[in-house]
Amino acid sequence: MKHIKLFEDYKSSVVSRPAQLLVTGDWKGITEDGTPLDFIAPATFNCRYLPPGSSIPSGYEKDAESPYSDLEFITEYVLTGDQNGVNVAPKDFASMKGDNSQRARDMRKGLIRLFIDPAIDPSRLELYLKRECYRIWGNISDKEYYGVDSGDYGDLDPKYLKLAMEDKPFPRKVVFNTRLYTTNYFTTR
């Protein structure tokens, strides 16, 4: 009976703690020093997949109750943005003043955290994100997509700016990591 109870406890924690996708952006290659831009997508989307059962940080409790199961929505949220700019760009809204939850700290760093239905295979999610990333930026220039002009955005990388001014695409990439970070017992003693 003890084994059944342990399995039930594990199963309920997985259901109440869905998988998570943590995403940050890297603008190296777009800006000279890698400084994030609000309205131009990063060169690299760094995605880290946390398996079901991972702890839910403060400020995310409601989000974890309704994990996303639509790959199209997940991809759109990760790769694009809204009227406030690219979702992975750092945000510090006035409404966040005094908010020290993990959610607010993540937003200030430009980290988005999505709760994912555990039924979605991480390799399927990775493939979908990479395919859509290529579909969006593989054939269109940033001059056409974002209206990039040489004087508009400050310290743009010369190679990036040259591609944009020549109306050539600047392809983005998705780096997907499913490894859990562990501490080596022998190096901590």
C-alpha positions in Angstrom: 0.0 0.0 0.0 2.9 2.3 0.7 4.1 2.1 -2.9 0.6 3.0 -4.2 0.4 6.0 -2.0 3.9 7.2 -3.1 2.9 6.9 -6.8 -0.4 8.8 -6.1 1.5 11.6 -4.4 4.0 11.8 -7.3 1.1 11.7 -9.9 -0.8 14.5 -8.1 2.4 16.7 -7.9 3.0 16.2 -11.6 -0.6 17.2 -12.4 -0.4 20.3 -10.1 3.1 21.2 -11.4 3.2 21.1 -15.2 6.2 21.3 -17.3 7.8 24.7 -17.8 9.5 26.4 -20.7 11.9 29.2 -19.7 12.9 31.5 -22.6 15.4 34.3 -22.9 16.7 36.2 -25.8 20.3 37.0 -27.0 20.7 40.0 -29.2 24.5 39.4 -30.0 24.8 39.9 -33.7 22.0 42.4 -33.9 23.3 45.0 -31.5 27.0 45.6 -31.1 27.1 44.8 -27.5 24.2 42.4 -27.3 21.9 45.0 -25.7 18.2 43.8 -25.9 15.9 45.8 -28.1 12.1 46.0 -27.4 10.9 45.8 -31.0 13.4 43.6 -32.8 13.4 39.8 -32.0 16.7 38.5 -30.6 19.2 36.6 -32.8 18.9 33.5 -30.5 16.0 32.3 -28.4 17.4 30.2 -25.5 14.7 27.7 -24.3 15.1 25.6 -21.2 12.5 22.9 -20.7 11.8 21.9 -17.1 9.9 18.6 -16.6 6.6 18.2 -14.9 6.9 18.3 -11.1 9.3 21.2 -11.0 8.5 23.8 -8.3 6.2 26.7 -9.1 7.9 30.1 -8.4 6.0 33.0 -6.7 3.7 35.0 -8.9 3.0 32.0 -11.2 0.6 30.0 -9.2 -2.5 31.0 -11.4 -0.5 30.3 -14.6 0.4 26.8 -13.5 -3.3 25.9 -13.0 -3.9 26.2 -16.8 -0.9 24.9 -18.7 -0.7 25.5 -22.5 -1.4 22.6 -24.8 -1.5 24.5 -28.1 1.9 24.4 -29.9 0.9 27.3 -32.1 0.1 29.6 -29.2 3.2 28.6 -27.3 5.4 29.3 -30.4 3.7 32.6 -31.1 4.2 33.8 -27.5 7.8 32.7 -27.4 8.9 34.1 -30.8 6.8 37.2 -31.2 5.4 40.0 -29.0 2.6 42.5 -28.5 2.1 46.2 -28.2 4.7 46.2 -25.4 7.4 44.8 -27.7 9.2 41.5 -28.0 8.1 39.2 -25.1 11.7 38.2 -24.2 12.9 41.8 -24.0 13.3 43.1 -20.4 10.2 44.9 -19.0 9.8 47.1 -16.0 6.3 48.5 -16.0 5.1 51.1 -13.5 2.6 48.5 -12.3 5.5 46.3 -11.2 6.9 48.8 -8.8 7.4 47.1 -5.4 6.6 43.7 -6.8 9.4 41.3 -5.9 7.8 38.1 -7.0 9.7 35.7 -9.2 7.4 36.7 -12.0 8.3 40.4 -11.8 12.1 39.5 -11.5 11.8 37.3 -14.5 10.1 40.1 -16.5 12.8 42.6 -15.6 15.4 40.1 -16.9 13.5 39.4 -20.1 12.7 35.8 -19.1 9.4 34.3 -20.0 8.1 31.2 -18.2 5.3 29.2 -19.8 3.6 26.3 -18.2 3.2 23.4 -20.7 0.9 20.5 -20.8 3.0 17.5 -19.7 1.4 15.5 -22.6 3.5 17.5 -25.1 6.7 15.8 -25.9 9.7 18.2 -25.4 11.3 17.0 -28.7 8.0 17.8 -30.6 8.0 21.3 -28.9 11.6 21.9 -29.9 11.0 20.9 -33.5 7.9 23.1 -33.8 9.7 26.1 -32.3 12.7 25.7 -34.7 10.5 25.2 -37.7 8.4 28.3 -37.0 11.5 30.4 -36.2 12.8 29.5 -39.7 9.5 30.1 -41.3 9.2 33.6 -39.8 12.7 34.9 -40.3 14.2 32.6 -42.9 13.1 34.5 -46.0 12.2 38.1 -45.0 14.5 40.9 -44.2 14.3 42.9 -41.0 14.0 46.0 -43.1 10.7 44.6 -44.4 9.6 42.9 -41.2 10.5 45.6 -38.6 11.2 48.6 -40.8 14.8 48.7 -39.7 16.5 51.9 -41.0 20.2 52.8 -40.4 19.3 55.6 -37.9 16.4 54.1 -36.1 17.8 51.8 -33.4 21.1 53.1 -32.2 24.1 50.7 -31.9 23.2 48.0 -34.4 25.9 45.5 -35.4 27.3 46.6 -38.8 26.8 43.1 -40.3 23.2 43.0 -39.2 22.6 46.5 -40.5 24.2 45.7 -43.8 21.9 42.7 -44.3 18.9 44.8 -43.4 19.8 47.6 -45.7 20.4 45.1 -48.5 16.9 43.7 -47.8 18.3 40.3 -46.9 17.1 38.0 -44.1 18.8 37.8 -40.8 17.9 34.3 -39.6 17.2 33.6 -36.0 17.7 30.4 -34.1 16.2 28.5 -31.2 18.5 26.7 -28.8 16.5 24.1 -26.8 17.8 22.5 -23.6 16.1 19.7 -21.7 19.0 18.9 -19.4 18.5 19.5 -15.8 21.2 21.4 -14.0 22.7 19.2 -11.2 25.4 19.8 -8.7 28.3 17.3 -8.6 28.4 15.9 -5.1 32.2 15.6 -5.2 32.9 19.2 -6.1 30.6 20.6 -3.4 32.2 18.8 -0.4 
